[in-house]
Amino acid sequence: MTAATKLLDEMCHLTAQSLMPMDTSEHFKVLKLLGEGSYGKVMLAVHTKRGTPMALKFFPRESTSLFSFLREYNLSLSFCTHPSLTRALGIAYSTPSHYVFAQQASLFGDLYDVILPEVGMEEDCCQRVVSQLCGALSHLHSLGFVHRDVKPENVFLCDSACRWVKLGDFGMVKARGTRVPEVWYSSPYCTPESEIARGNEDSWSSGNDGSDGVEDGEEKKKKARVWVSVEPSTDSWALGILTYAMLTGSHPWAETAGDCHAYLKYHEWFDRTKGPDDGLDVWAVPQVKSTQDVIDLIEPELGQKDRPAAAAPQFACFTPLACSFFQSLLDPRPRLRARPEDALSYLGGDWVMEKERARLEEERKKSRGKGAIRNVKEMEGRGER
């Protein structure tokens, strides 16, 4: 446990004694809903006396422990000092039905809003986001915390061009080394090491795990709860998947599972280029800073007629530099997975092949055209009314 994680626990115990009841309407003008989920909801509000815009995060008291609320609040208030982390504003209170704290408001939505399905976003915009997220995650990791929930909905925009984004929603944050039950879920964001928990009661899937619903005693023993250590490599994996989503508007596979064809294709490609996945973690991942570095690493090992192993189909549209970026973060071996700060060395060069870039740009133009037509029709409809 680091000094920061110890201090966080102490702050929670202290603020528990000073949390005051308050009526939201007496101090804030609530404008609109910004988002909601299993945790509760976030409302855009303005402080009635100062006119300051802020986001109020509401946690239902019936489903939220006071300690978990105070932990997220104090973490955001005192440790999220990086410019790409959402910070609390020092206002926390309770109502009869909710615990509430105020945080910085991101007025341009979240990353999910700007990723076009099957198209993604422009490459330079994607690299700007990746650069900022690498800094945000490195900051958290340096303090001994792991975010554990990196996804588009938790990356908030401070402007429409993604020049400034903030990683938020710290409800899943744990201290590095904390022992937690492993949970597998049907998603590309789920790490491959989590599959050991597939079939457990607290995991969920698409129902294709091959089980017929009948288990004998021996099978139940195999599905006993698995406890694992929280590690930063979880965030690295999610950052890799998120980057793929930003560039393509899709995911590289439906779920990270041994029976998912798309993931198996990737795993085969990874093994051909990096070495087979075994328990010894003996294959080191070389640090690559540019496309030329990729060429320099490959040429001494291959004859003039030889070529690098063909990329998995879903990665064929990317340059060697981008492929190395993805393989560094999406390493099936968690101990060899690159850190977010290592991923910074892949920024600056081209990530998408020229032909694919042209195709995506054409698709974006079509999407913008459809959006313009839809806006005109909406305006005409309003005029008729």
C-alpha positions as CSV (number, residue, x, y, z in Angstrom):
1,M,0.0,0.0,0.0
2,T,1.4,3.4,-1.0
3,A,1.4,6.6,1.1
4,A,-1.4,7.9,-1.2
5,T,-3.6,4.9,-0.7
6,K,-3.1,5.1,3.1
7,L,-3.9,8.8,3.1
8,L,-7.1,8.3,1.1
9,D,-8.4,5.9,3.8
10,E,-7.6,8.4,6.5
11,M,-9.4,11.2,4.6
12,C,-12.5,9.1,4.2
13,H,-12.7,8.5,8.0
14,L,-12.3,12.2,8.7
15,T,-14.8,13.5,6.1
16,A,-17.4,10.9,7.3
17,Q,-17.6,13.0,10.5
18,S,-18.1,16.3,8.7
19,L,-20.6,15.4,5.9
20,M,-23.5,17.8,6.2
21,P,-27.1,17.4,5.1
22,M,-28.2,20.0,2.5
23,D,-31.0,20.8,0.2
24,T,-29.8,20.8,-3.4
25,S,-32.4,23.4,-4.6
26,E,-31.2,25.9,-2.0
27,H,-27.7,26.2,-3.4
28,F,-27.9,25.0,-7.0
29,K,-30.0,25.5,-10.1
30,V,-30.1,22.0,-11.8
31,L,-30.2,22.4,-15.6
32,K,-30.1,18.9,-17.2
33,L,-29.1,15.3,-16.9
34,L,-25.5,14.6,-18.1
35,G,-25.5,10.9,-17.6
36,E,-26.7,8.0,-15.5
37,G,-25.7,4.4,-14.7
38,S,-25.7,1.8,-12.0
39,Y,-23.9,4.3,-9.6
40,G,-26.7,6.9,-9.9
41,K,-26.8,10.0,-12.0
42,V,-24.9,13.2,-12.9
43,M,-26.7,16.5,-13.3
44,L,-25.4,19.8,-14.8
45,A,-26.0,22.6,-12.3
46,V,-25.1,26.2,-11.6
47,H,-24.2,27.5,-8.2
48,T,-26.9,30.0,-7.4
49,K,-24.6,32.6,-5.7
50,R,-21.4,32.3,-7.7
51,G,-22.8,31.2,-11.1
52,T,-20.2,28.5,-11.4
53,P,-21.2,25.6,-13.7
54,M,-20.5,22.2,-12.2
55,A,-21.6,18.6,-12.4
56,L,-23.4,17.1,-9.4
57,K,-23.0,13.4,-8.9
58,F,-25.9,11.7,-7.1
59,F,-25.5,8.3,-5.4
60,P,-28.6,6.6,-4.0
61,R,-28.2,6.0,-0.3
62,E,-30.0,2.8,-0.4
63,S,-27.5,1.2,-2.8
64,T,-24.3,3.1,-1.9
65,S,-22.2,2.8,1.2
66,L,-21.0,6.0,2.8
67,F,-17.4,4.8,2.7
68,S,-17.5,4.1,-1.1
69,F,-19.0,7.5,-1.7
70,L,-16.4,9.3,0.4
71,R,-13.6,7.2,-1.2
72,E,-14.6,8.3,-4.7
73,Y,-15.1,11.9,-3.6
74,N,-11.7,12.2,-1.8
75,L,-9.8,10.4,-4.5
76,S,-11.2,12.9,-7.1
77,L,-10.7,15.9,-4.8
78,S,-7.1,15.3,-3.6
79,F,-5.4,12.9,-5.9
80,C,-6.8,13.7,-9.4
81,T,-4.5,16.7,-9.9
82,H,-3.5,15.7,-13.5
83,P,-5.3,18.0,-16.1
84,S,-6.8,15.0,-17.8
85,L,-8.5,13.7,-14.7
86,T,-11.9,14.9,-13.6
87,R,-11.6,16.7,-10.2
88,A,-14.1,17.2,-7.4
89,L,-14.7,20.8,-6.3
90,G,-14.7,20.4,-2.5
91,I,-18.5,20.2,-2.1
92,A,-20.0,17.1,-0.6
93,Y,-23.3,16.7,1.2
94,S,-26.2,14.4,1.8
95,T,-29.9,14.5,1.2
96,P,-32.6,12.2,2.6
97,S,-32.2,10.0,-0.5
98,H,-28.7,10.6,-1.9
99,Y,-25.1,11.3,-1.2
100,V,-23.9,14.1,-3.5
101,F,-20.6,15.7,-4.5
102,A,-19.7,18.4,-7.1
103,Q,-17.1,18.0,-9.8
104,Q,-15.8,19.8,-12.8
105,A,-18.3,19.9,-15.6
106,S,-17.4,18.7,-19.1
107,L,-19.8,20.5,-21.3
108,F,-19.2,18.7,-24.6
109,G,-20.3,15.2,-23.7
110,D,-18.1,12.1,-23.6
111,L,-16.0,10.2,-26.1
112,Y,-18.8,7.8,-26.9
113,D,-20.7,10.7,-28.5
114,V,-18.0,11.5,-31.1
115,I,-17.0,7.9,-32.2
116,L,-19.0,7.2,-35.4
117,P,-20.1,3.6,-35.7
118,E,-17.9,1.7,-38.2
119,V,-15.9,4.9,-38.9
120,G,-14.4,6.1,-35.6
121,M,-12.7,9.5,-35.4
122,E,-9.9,11.2,-37.2
123,E,-6.4,9.8,-36.5
124,D,-4.9,13.0,-35.2
125,C,-7.8,13.5,-32.8
126,C,-7.4,9.9,-31.6
127,Q,-3.7,10.4,-30.9
128,R,-4.5,13.6,-28.9
129,V,-6.9,11.6,-26.7
130,V,-4.4,8.7,-26.3
131,S,-1.7,11.1,-25.3
132,Q,-3.9,12.6,-22.6
133,L,-5.2,9.3,-21.3
134,C,-1.6,8.0,-21.1
135,G,-0.7,10.9,-18.8
136,A,-3.9,10.5,-16.7
137,L,-3.4,6.8,-16.2
138,S,0.3,7.1,-15.5
139,H,-0.5,9.7,-12.8
140,L,-3.0,7.4,-11.1
141,H,-0.6,4.4,-11.3
142,S,2.3,6.4,-9.8
143,L,0.1,7.0,-6.8
144,G,-0.7,3.3,-6.5
145,F,-4.3,3.4,-8.0
146,V,-5.8,1.5,-10.9
147,H,-8.8,2.9,-12.7
148,R,-10.3,-0.4,-13.8
149,D,-13.1,1.1,-16.0
150,V,-11.5,2.9,-18.9
151,K,-14.1,3.1,-21.7
152,P,-15.5,5.8,-24.0
153,E,-18.4,6.7,-21.6
154,N,-15.8,7.6,-18.9
155,V,-13.7,10.0,-21.1
156,F,-15.3,13.5,-20.9
157,L,-14.7,16.3,-23.5
158,C,-13.8,19.8,-22.6
159,D,-14.0,21.0,-26.2
160,S,-15.5,19.6,-29.4
161,A,-12.1,18.7,-31.0
162,C,-10.8,16.5,-28.1
163,R,-7.9,18.9,-27.5
164,W,-8.7,18.5,-23.8
165,V,-10.3,15.4,-22.4
166,K,-10.7,14.1,-18.8
167,L,-10.9,10.6,-17.6
168,G,-13.5,10.3,-14.9
169,D,-15.8,8.0,-12.9
170,F,-13.6,6.6,-10.2
171,G,-16.1,4.2,-8.6
172,M,-14.1,1.2,-9.7
173,V,-10.7,2.5,-8.6
174,K,-8.7,0.2,-6.3
175,A,-5.2,0.3,-4.8
176,R,-2.7,-1.7,-6.7
177,G,-2.2,-5.1,-5.1
178,T,-5.7,-5.2,-3.6
179,R,-7.1,-8.7,-3.7
180,V,-10.5,-8.8,-5.4
181,P,-12.7,-11.6,-6.9
182,E,-11.9,-12.0,-10.6
183,V,-15.0,-11.4,-12.8
184,W,-15.2,-12.3,-16.4
185,Y,-17.7,-10.5,-18.7
186,S,-18.5,-10.7,-22.4
187,S,-16.6,-7.7,-23.7
188,P,-13.4,-6.8,-25.6
189,Y,-12.5,-4.6,-22.6
190,C,-12.3,-7.7,-20.4
191,T,-8.7,-8.9,-20.1
192,P,-7.7,-12.4,-21.2
193,E,-6.5,-13.4,-17.7
194,S,-10.0,-12.9,-16.5
195,E,-11.3,-15.9,-18.4
196,I,-10.3,-18.1,-15.4
197,A,-13.5,-16.8,-13.7
198,R,-15.8,-17.5,-16.7
199,G,-18.8,-19.4,-15.5
200,N,-18.7,-18.0,-12.0
201,E,-22.0,-16.7,-10.5
202,D,-20.8,-13.1,-10.5
203,S,-19.6,-13.2,-14.1
204,W,-21.8,-12.7,-17.1
205,S,-21.6,-13.8,-20.7
206,S,-23.4,-14.1,-24.0
207,G,-24.4,-17.6,-23.0
208,N,-22.1,-19.4,-25.3
209,D,-19.8,-20.9,-22.7
210,G,-20.8,-24.4,-23.7
211,S,-22.6,-25.1,-20.4
212,D,-25.9,-27.1,-20.6
213,G,-26.9,-25.8,-17.1
214,V,-26.1,-29.1,-15.4
215,E,-23.1,-29.3,-13.2
216,D,-21.7,-32.0,-11.0
217,G,-19.9,-31.5,-7.8
218,E,-16.5,-31.5,-9.5
219,E,-17.6,-28.8,-12.0
220,K,-18.8,-26.6,-9.1
221,K,-15.4,-26.9,-7.5
222,K,-13.7,-25.7,-10.7
223,K,-15.9,-22.6,-10.7
224,A,-15.1,-21.5,-7.2
225,R,-14.4,-17.8,-6.8
226,V,-10.9,-16.8,-7.9
227,W,-9.1,-14.0,-6.1
228,V,-6.6,-11.9,-8.0
229,S,-4.4,-8.9,-7.4
230,V,-5.4,-5.5,-8.9
231,E,-2.7,-4.5,-11.4
232,P,-2.2,-1.5,-13.8
233,S,-2.0,-3.9,-16.7
234,T,-5.8,-3.9,-16.7
235,D,-5.9,-0.2,-17.7
236,S,-3.3,-0.8,-20.4
237,W,-5.5,-3.5,-22.0
238,A,-8.6,-1.2,-21.9
239,L,-6.5,1.7,-23.4
240,G,-5.6,-0.5,-26.3
241,I,-9.2,-1.6,-26.9
242,L,-10.4,2.0,-26.6
243,T,-7.9,3.2,-29.1
244,Y,-9.0,0.6,-31.6
245,A,-12.6,1.8,-31.1
246,M,-11.6,5.4,-31.7
247,L,-9.8,4.6,-35.0
248,T,-12.4,2.2,-36.4
249,G,-15.8,2.8,-34.7
250,S,-15.9,-0.9,-33.8
251,H,-14.1,-3.5,-31.6
252,P,-11.4,-6.0,-32.6
253,W,-13.5,-8.9,-31.2
254,A,-16.8,-9.4,-29.4
255,E,-15.3,-10.8,-26.3
256,T,-11.9,-11.7,-25.0
257,A,-12.4,-15.5,-24.9
258,G,-10.7,-18.7,-26.0
259,D,-13.7,-19.6,-28.2
260,C,-14.0,-16.2,-29.9
261,H,-12.8,-16.6,-33.5
262,A,-11.7,-13.0,-34.0
263,Y,-9.7,-13.0,-30.7
264,L,-8.1,-16.3,-31.6
265,K,-6.9,-14.8,-35.0
266,Y,-5.3,-12.0,-33.1
267,H,-3.7,-14.4,-30.6
268,E,-2.2,-16.5,-33.5
269,W,-0.8,-13.3,-35.0
270,F,0.6,-12.3,-31.7
271,D,2.3,-15.6,-31.1
272,R,3.9,-15.5,-34.6
273,T,5.4,-12.1,-34.0
274,K,6.1,-12.0,-30.2
275,G,6.4,-15.7,-29.1
276,P,3.8,-18.2,-27.7
277,D,1.9,-17.3,-24.6
278,D,3.2,-19.4,-21.7
279,G,3.4,-19.0,-18.0
280,L,7.0,-18.1,-17.9
281,D,6.7,-14.7,-19.7
282,V,10.1,-15.2,-21.3
283,W,9.4,-13.2,-24.5
284,A,10.3,-9.6,-24.0
285,V,8.4,-6.9,-25.9
286,P,10.9,-4.5,-27.6
287,Q,10.3,-0.8,-27.2
288,V,9.4,0.7,-30.6
289,K,9.4,4.4,-31.2
290,S,8.8,4.7,-34.9
291,T,8.0,2.9,-38.1
292,Q,11.7,2.8,-38.9
293,D,12.4,1.1,-35.6
294,V,9.9,-1.7,-36.6
295,I,11.9,-2.1,-39.9
296,D,15.2,-2.1,-38.1
297,L,14.0,-4.8,-35.7
298,I,12.6,-7.0,-38.5
299,E,15.2,-6.8,-41.2
300,P,18.2,-8.4,-39.4
301,E,16.1,-11.5,-38.6
302,L,14.6,-12.0,-42.1
303,G,15.9,-12.6,-45.6
304,Q,15.3,-10.1,-48.3
305,K,12.3,-12.2,-49.6
306,D,10.8,-12.7,-46.2
307,R,8.1,-10.5,-44.7
308,P,6.7,-9.9,-41.2
309,A,3.9,-12.2,-40.2
310,A,0.6,-11.1,-41.8
311,A,-1.5,-9.1,-39.3
312,A,-4.7,-10.5,-38.0
313,P,-7.5,-9.5,-40.4
314,Q,-8.9,-6.8,-38.1
315,F,-5.5,-5.1,-37.8
316,A,-4.6,-5.3,-41.5
317,C,-5.6,-1.6,-42.1
318,F,-3.0,-0.3,-39.6
319,T,0.7,0.6,-40.2
320,P,3.5,-1.4,-38.6
321,L,3.9,1.3,-36.0
322,A,0.2,1.1,-35.0
323,C,0.4,-2.7,-35.0
324,S,3.3,-2.6,-32.6
325,F,1.3,-0.1,-30.4
326,F,-1.6,-2.5,-30.2
327,Q,0.5,-5.6,-29.6
328,S,2.3,-3.8,-26.7
329,L,-0.9,-2.9,-24.9
330,L,-2.9,-6.0,-25.9
331,D,-0.3,-8.4,-24.8
332,P,-2.1,-11.6,-23.5
333,R,0.6,-11.9,-20.9
334,P,-0.3,-9.2,-18.2
335,R,3.2,-9.0,-16.8
336,L,4.6,-8.0,-20.2
337,R,1.9,-5.6,-21.1
338,A,3.2,-2.1,-21.8
339,R,2.5,0.7,-19.4
340,P,0.5,3.8,-20.6
341,E,3.7,5.9,-20.5
342,D,5.4,3.4,-22.8
343,A,2.6,3.8,-25.3
344,L,3.5,7.5,-25.7
345,S,6.5,6.5,-27.8
346,Y,4.2,5.3,-30.6
347,L,2.6,8.7,-31.1
348,G,3.4,11.0,-33.9
349,G,3.6,8.7,-36.9
350,D,0.9,7.4,-39.2
351,W,-1.3,4.7,-37.7
352,V,-3.8,4.0,-40.5
353,M,-2.8,2.8,-44.0
354,E,-3.4,5.5,-46.7
355,K,-6.1,3.5,-48.5
356,E,-8.0,2.9,-45.3
357,R,-7.6,6.6,-44.3
358,A,-9.2,7.7,-47.6
359,R,-12.1,5.2,-47.2
360,L,-12.8,6.4,-43.6
361,E,-12.7,10.1,-44.7
362,E,-15.2,9.4,-47.4
363,E,-17.5,7.7,-44.8
364,R,-17.1,10.7,-42.5
365,K,-18.2,13.0,-45.3
366,K,-21.3,10.9,-45.9
367,S,-22.1,10.9,-42.2
368,R,-21.7,14.7,-42.0
369,G,-24.0,15.0,-45.0
370,K,-26.6,12.8,-43.4
371,G,-26.3,14.9,-40.3
372,A,-26.8,18.1,-42.2
373,I,-29.9,16.8,-44.0
374,R,-31.4,15.6,-40.7
375,N,-30.8,19.0,-39.2
376,V,-32.5,20.8,-42.1
377,K,-35.5,18.5,-41.9
378,E,-35.7,19.1,-38.1
379,M,-35.6,22.9,-38.8
380,E,-38.3,22.6,-41.5
381,G,-40.5,20.6,-39.1
382,R,-40.1,23.3,-36.4
383,G,-41.0,25.9,-39.0
384,E,-44.2,24.1,-40.0
385,R,-45.3,23.8,-36.4
